[in-house]
Amino acid sequence: MSIKDKEKIDFLQIAKNVIVNEAMEVQNLAKTIDSNFEKAIDFILKSTGRVVITGIGKSAIVAQKIVATMNSTGTPALFMHTADAMHGDLGMIQTGDVIIMISKSGNTPEIKSLVPILHAMPNPVIAITSNVNSYMAKGADCVLSAYVSREVCPNNLAPTSSTTTQMVIGDAIAVALEVAKGFKTEDFARFHPGGALGKRLYMRVEDVISQNECPEVYTKTPLKGVISEISSKRLGVTAVIDDQKNIKGIITDGDIRRTLEKMDTEDIFSKTASDIMTKNPKTIPADVLAFDAVEVLQKYDINNLLVTDAKGKYRGVIHIHDLIREGIV
């Protein structure tokens, strides 16, 4: 195809057609899904083992994605390539496992070879296919239809709409199991400890402030002492506390600049922390998630929060830059 020919193609319209047509195929799933879905969920919930998902070609890639989703949402799963199953990988199937087979046609040679072997095992077999009358479907204990009227590929050949519907059914199974097991945010965090997502789910305010200095002055601390404390602790802020670590206020370097602009030179160093502090500052408990601190900072459009312990006593300062550094923002 020449460059000139390419220039005549409306690529944006092609993209829109693909999105609309694949969405239509997915919507049709909601009309055809039936009690077999509940049967499939029941098989898995009653099992004492894992979910073993198998497929070949593009369906194998879909199978791997569904395995990853299940593992991260509380359902132990593993992938078995259909072709490799016939060359030793069947050994990964254990008593108590449930098997899910994925294939658009359900009639590929590899599938036909594997079905009777799996059928002879005591493990329940769930089929996900566009052809509910296929060899695979007839050999399964439960069939989930992933029917599509056609692929969005112009030649109606490349797996496109069919792999999308397979993926959606896999997501539906994973989410149904997640709900049935009462899988919570805390559980999700245990399986996702790495990266920014993991930090959002498990890192707490106290974990962040452990790396910071703890700037503090008293209500009667002279302005010079306040400036020294803010400068030495390098957080651009200090808490104002009493002898029992109760928070009385907060002073930022901005507060000091504004104070200096308004005062005569001779009055500057007669002031104390109580004269320039902001009373009733925003605080956050040390044991809450660091991501909660992000929401508070954004809500009030501020850069710092004073951190308190379980008794409400001053613990430290968390700064928006701390959260950015940790990748939580």
Beta strands, then each sheet from edge to edge (+ up, - down):
strand 1: 51-55
strand 2: 77-81
strand 3: 98-102
strand 4: 125-129
strand 5: 142-145
strand 6: 216-218
strand 7: 237-241
strand 8: 247-252
strand 9: 278-279
strand 10: 283-285
strand 11: 304-308
strand 12: 314-319
sheet 1: 2+ 1+ 3+ 4+ 5+
sheet 2: 6+ 7+ 8- 9+
sheet 3: 10+ 11+ 12-
end
